[in-house]
Amino acid sequence: MAAPTRSSNGSSRSGSAWLAVVVGLLSLAALPAAIVATRFSEAYELIDSAAAIPAAILLGILAILLARRARARGQRTLAGVRGSSTARFGRFLGVAGLLLGITGAMAIGVFAILSAVD
C-alpha cells in the first residue's frame, strides 16, 4: 500500500504492549497497596490485606497474556517489530506481580498452619 493503514502501523501491537506494562504495574502494586491501606485503617488488620492476593495473581497472568499477544502480533508482520521491548518489560512486570502474589499466598498458608498448630 502507498499509505500506512491502521493494521500496518503497529499501533495495536504497541497498544497491547503498553497495556501489559500498565497491568503488570497494577499487579505489582496490588499487594503493597493493600498492606499500606491496612496500616492506615483501624477496622482492618494486616491479615485482611490477603484479599489482594487473587487480584495480584490474576493481573499478573493478564499482563503476561497481553505481552504474549503483543509479541505474537509483532512476529507475524514483515515490517520491523514495534513494541517488542515494551512487551518484554510488560511480561517481566507480570511475572514479578504473579510471583509476588504466589509468595503472598504461601505466606498466608504458612500463617494458617502456624495458627492451627498454636
Protein Blocks (a to p, Z undefined) as FASTA:
>chain_A
ZZdcfklnommmmmmmmmmmmmmmmmmmmmmmmmmmmmmpckbcfklmmmmmmmmmmmmm
mmmmmmmmmmmmmmmpmbdcehklmmmmmmmmmmmmmmmmmmmmmmmmmmmmmmmmZZ
